[in-house]
Amino acid sequence: LPDCPPLGLESLRVDDSQIQASSYQATGLGPHRGRLNIQSGIEDGDLYDGAWCAEHKDRHQWLEVDAIHLTLFTGVILQGRNSIWSWDWVHTYKVQLSNDSVSWKSCMNGTEEAIFEGNQDPETPVLGLLPVPTVARFIRINPQTWYTNGSVCLRAEVLGCRVHGRPPRSAPPRSAPPRDGLDFRQHNYTEMRKLMKSVTEECPDITRVYTIGKSYEGLKLYVMEISDNPGKHELGEPEFRYVAGMHGNEALGRELVLNLMQYMCREYKKGNQRVVRLVTETRIHLLPSMNPDGYEEAYKKGSELAGWADGRFTFQGIDLNHNFPDLNTIMWDAELIAEDKYKVPNHYIPMPEYYTKEDVAPVTRAVINWMQEIPFVLSANLHGGELVVTYPYDCTRDWVPKEDTPTADNAFFRWLATVYASTNRVMSNPNRRHCHYEDFQAHNNIINGGAWHTVPGSMNDFSYLHNNCFEVTVELSCDKFPHVSELPVEWENNKESLLIYMEQVHRGLKGVVRDKATKRGIPDAIIKVEDHEHDIRSAADGDYWRLLNPGDYKVVVWTPGYYPSTRQCRVGSEPRATICDFALTRTPVQRLKEIRAKGGRIPQDVELRVRALRLRKLRASTKVLNQRREGQHDLIGCTDPFKADSTTTTTKNFYRC
């Protein structure tokens, strides 16, 4: 039996105009909604319902697909209606084929019409293979029986191989095949390891594979580092990461990250200046599979049969996108009770004690440790099932279902999201249809995460509030698990976006915070940009990176034991960070502590400066005390003018008080 790919109802390669039906209940239940895994809106009866539903309940109803080309049809995949409120699916169906959409022949099983088994629930995809693969242009699905209390409703995908020949005039233009020569296939855990190993062997000078932990079932979380000095953080060089496969069944991100490894290795060897610049000026970390247990579950069922949710969760049933500490609520609650909200920490918020007692997936703990060990500056979390880029905050205040919840860096986050969305070939296509029911084109294909739907405990929010790292979520495709035949086109759709997004790590300010006397880097120094209510900190070597849009900024750097330092720094429009270094002077008290800690002799100049500082503090405190005493003495001399005689003394006391 030929291993034919899907025609593309789920991936939207099949246009709405290619799908017809005998009848339909409403516009929102029209034939264009009969696509595998399509998701409905919240309300039944709107324009975006979750299936094609026939107007009549009889055996004369059908859903028809025009393949445009002559096609060797091999099978049909069926699903019921996606709905919160209704239960509708088809139990059995027939298949009919035609070359002209007028004369139809039923698919036969020997001498009888073939009856195909359909669904027993709304969501599980069921494959029906044709007994004999047949060449035709049109195919019809003709329901015979359906759920007793339901309607004739279905979602479908059709499998078929194009019969090569002269295409008809109505055929849509085909995309040019990619020229990068990459390994376009679905890689399970074993094959993923082999590919990563082959890349390190091909480019040993710029790549390194390491692990950050294991999944619940013991599968390792492999990361590939790409850098001109792998294995080492270089002073001033920003750290970047791509994370894919948080939801195991959203498989496109995994394959794009693996393709990116191959592409950068080969283009670096060819001398591609853009790639060479990225490799030499950035330390890049690529995690292709954050949820390997979930991916293996979806992979075993296959791209079309995994459904909408199989493999989404970990083996323990945990959704990793809600599994990080909810630091948003901790910060907002602290601001509510604080007398001065500006004194509430707006960065490096520690993890709450309760988090260690909750069900935390091993992979979540591994990723958190990874974030704490490496000073990441920029990241993207690759998902699937929609076409949009979301930016923090993902969590809304009080966990309301949806509400625009911007960060202090909202303008820059919108820039980051726009950079990816505007260069993605599908997102930027003004003529594309909606994936499911939301019109993200009205928002230029970017949206605040909270404005879409609240996600408490997201990795994006945690990354922003616990570390210095800015992170967005990229929803890469309407189809969560595209067929292998779709991968070359998806690479071309996303290649430019993946590269240009990495280059954004070089925007804003960067520099080193040093001790003025010793020239050593100062770790954990706080870098505050005036009028920005989100600070960052310097890394272990004293280097820092502050992502900012073009403009002039007043920057203050301070840390305990040092005098604060202020500079005016200008960020240009070119993708090159402005260098803004700081040299901090230690306070005399700090120098004294360091000398005593080492058991050394205190220099006379330090001792004199400390004495002078203490004397100055003593004089200031004495002055305050004297002022308080004078005030109390004056109050004692005051009398009630309405009870005392109107003498000069009393009047003086009254006015003095």
C-alpha positions, 0 to 999 in steps of 0.5 A: 500500500502506498504511503501517501501524505494527507492532501492538507485539509488540516494544514490548510493546503486545501483551500476552502473553495475545494471543499463542498457539501450536500447541505449544512446547518449554518455558516459556522458548520459549513464544509470549510469547517470539516477539517481534521483537528479544527477547533471551535469557538466557545459558543455553538452556533457562531461562525467558527464551529468545530465541524461540518454538520449536514442540515439533514439526518439522512444517508444522502449527505456528503462532504466532497473534496476536490484534489485539483490534480489526479490523485491516487486516493488511499484513505480517509481519517475521520473525527467527530465535532469539536464542541463543549456543548454538543456530542456529534460524530459519524459511526460508519460511512461510504467513500465515493470517487469521481473524475468530474464531480458528476459521475460517482463510483463507490469504493468497493470491497469485493462485490459490495460497497465498502463500509468504513468504521468511523468514530466512537467519540468526538476527538479520536481520529480513526483511519479508514484505508481504501481496499484498493487505492484508486485514481480520481480527482474528487472524493466524497465521504458519505455518512451512513450511521451516526451518534444516536442523539447527535447530528451528521457531523465530521472533521476529516483528512484525506490521504492521497498521492498526486499522479504526476502529469500536466497539472490543470489550469486551476492548480495552485502554484507549487512552492519551490523546494528548499535548497539547503539539503537538510534532513526533513523527517520526523525524528524520534528520540533515537534519531534525534540523538543520531542527527545531533551527533552527526552535526557535532562530527561535521562541525566539531569546532563550533558545536557541543552537545550536553544534557541538562537533565532527564524526563520522568521516563529517563529520556535525556534533555539534549541541548546543542551549543553553537559558538566559536568557543563552545563550552565557555561563556565569553565576556560580553557575548550574549547567550541565546536559546530556542526551546521546542517540544514543551508540548510533545505533540507540537512537533514542528518546533522540534524539527525546525530546531534540528534543521537549524543545527544542520543549517548553521553548521553547513553555512558556517563552513561555507563562509556565510557571513550572516551565520559566521557573525551569529556564531562568533558573536553569540552563544546559541543553545538549542533544546529540540525536545523539552517533553520527550516522553510526550513526543514519543507518545504522539510519534507512535500514533503518527502525525495525523492520528495523534489527535489534538492532545495526545502527547501534549502532557508529560507521562505524569499528566503535567502541562509544562506550560503551567508548571513554572512558579507563578511569580507574577501573582507574588509580585502583584500581591507584594505591590498591593500591600507595600507602602511604596510599590517601587521598593518591591523587587521587579526582577530576580523574584525568588521561587516560593517555598510552596513550589517545592512541595507541588507536582513539578515535572523533572524536566521543569526542574531541569530547565529552571536549573539551566536558566539559573546556570547560564545568563540567557538574554533572549529566548523563544518557546516554539509551540504549534496549533496556531499562527501567532507570536505571543509576548508576556505577561501570559498570566493575568492579574487575579487570573481573569480569563483574558486581559491585556497584561503588559510588562514594563518592557512592552514596547520591546516585547512587541518589537520582538514578536513583530520581528518573527511574525513579519518575516514568517511567510505564512503569518505575513500572508494577508490572504491566509485563512484563520487556523481555527476561530481567532483572527490574529491578523487583526493584531498583525499576528502578535498578541499579549499572552494574557489578552489571548488567554491567561496562563499562570506558571508559564515559562515566558513569565518565569524567565522574565521575572526570575532571570534576565531573559526576555522570551516569547512564544511562537505558534508555528503552524495550524497543524500541531504535528505536520506530515513529513511532506510538509516539513520542507515548506515549513522550513522555508516559512520559518528560516528567515524568522529563526535567524533574524530573531536570534540577531535581536539579542544584539540590540540595546545596551551591553557592558561590564560592571567593574570594581574601579580599583581592581578592574574585576567584574562585579556580579549581581550588580543591579542595572536600572534604566530610568522610567523602566520598572524592570531591572536586570543584574550583571552576570558572574563576570560582571557583564550585562545585556539590557534589551532596549529599543532605540533612544537615550537612556539614563542608566544607574548601576548599584550594588551593596558596598559600592557607590552608585554610578550613573551614565547617559547611554544611547541605543541606535537603530542598528542591530548592534548593542551600545557598549556602556561600561561602569566602574564602581567605587567601593565605600570605605566601610566595604574596603574595611570589611574586606581587609578585616575579612582577610586579616590584613592591616588597615591602611591609614588612609582607609582608617582616616576616611572611615573615622571621618565618615563616622564623625559625619554621621555622628554630627548629623544624628546629634543635630537631629536629636537636638532639633527634636529636643528643642521641639519638645521643650517648645511644646512644654512652654505652650499654654491654651490661649483661651484659658490663660490671661492675655499676657505677652508671654502667653501670646508669644508661646501661642504663636511659637507653638 
